């Protein structure tokens, strides 16, 4: 079995450094970390007394909510495309 090359990228999220190991290129990991950091800042602005753990959980919940909405929109768009193609070909 061949193993994919793993990249180690150090990022800063909420004033803490993390080393992320994965197959994605470092610039991608840095972009993701920047988005997480930004989302944490946004949530903290509205809830300045949250401890880091609660802030992290709220960030994860908000991010998953956004992901699920986008996934549903994507599925709806695919369904619309398939219906149009069936009409066109049928």
C-alpha positions in Angstrom: 0.0 0.0 0.0 1.2 3.5 -0.8 0.9 6.3 1.7 0.0 9.8 0.6 2.4 12.5 1.6 1.4 14.1 4.8 1.9 17.8 5.3 2.5 19.4 8.7 1.2 23.0 8.9 1.3 25.1 12.0 -1.6 27.5 12.3 -2.9 29.9 14.9 -6.5 29.7 16.0 -7.9 31.9 18.9 -4.3 32.8 19.9 -3.2 29.2 20.2 -0.8 27.4 17.9 -1.8 24.0 16.4 0.1 21.7 14.1 -2.3 20.1 11.6 -1.2 17.0 9.7 -3.0 16.1 6.5 -2.8 15.6 2.8 -4.1 19.0 1.9 -1.6 21.7 0.9 -0.4 24.1 3.6 -2.2 27.1 2.0 -5.5 25.2 2.2 -4.9 24.3 5.9 -4.0 28.0 6.6 -7.2 29.2 4.8 -9.4 26.8 6.8 -7.7 27.8 10.1 -8.2 31.4 9.2 -11.9 30.8 8.6 -12.2 29.0 12.0 -10.4 31.8 13.8 -12.6 34.4 12.1 -15.8 32.5 13.1 -14.6 32.2 16.7 -14.0 36.0 16.8 -17.5 36.7 15.4 -19.1 34.5 18.0 -17.0 35.8 20.8 -17.9 39.4 19.9 -21.6 38.5 20.6 -20.7 36.4 23.6 -17.6 37.9 25.2 -17.8 35.9 28.5 -17.7 32.4 26.9 -14.7 30.3 27.9 -12.7 28.7 25.1 -14.4 25.3 25.2 -17.9 26.7 24.9 -16.7 29.1 22.2 -15.2 26.2 20.3 -18.3 24.1 20.6 -20.5 27.0 19.4 -18.2 27.6 16.5 -18.4 23.9 15.6 -22.2 23.9 15.8 -22.5 27.1 13.7 -20.1 25.7 11.1 -21.9 22.4 10.9 -25.2 24.2 10.5 -23.7 26.2 7.6 -22.4 23.1 6.1 -25.7 21.2 6.3 -27.5 24.2 4.7 -25.1 24.3 1.9 -25.3 20.5 1.4 -29.1 20.8 1.2 -28.9 23.6 -1.3 -26.4 21.6 -3.4 -28.7 18.6 -3.4 -31.7 20.7 -4.4 -29.6 22.2 -7.3 -28.6 18.8 -8.5 -32.2 17.7 -8.4 -33.3 20.7 -10.4 -30.5 20.0 -13.0 -31.6 16.4 -13.3 -35.2 17.3 -13.7 -34.3 19.8 -16.5 -32.2 17.2 -18.3 -35.0 14.6 -18.1 -37.4 17.1 -19.6 -34.9 18.0 -22.3 -34.2 14.3 -23.1 -37.6 12.9 -22.5 
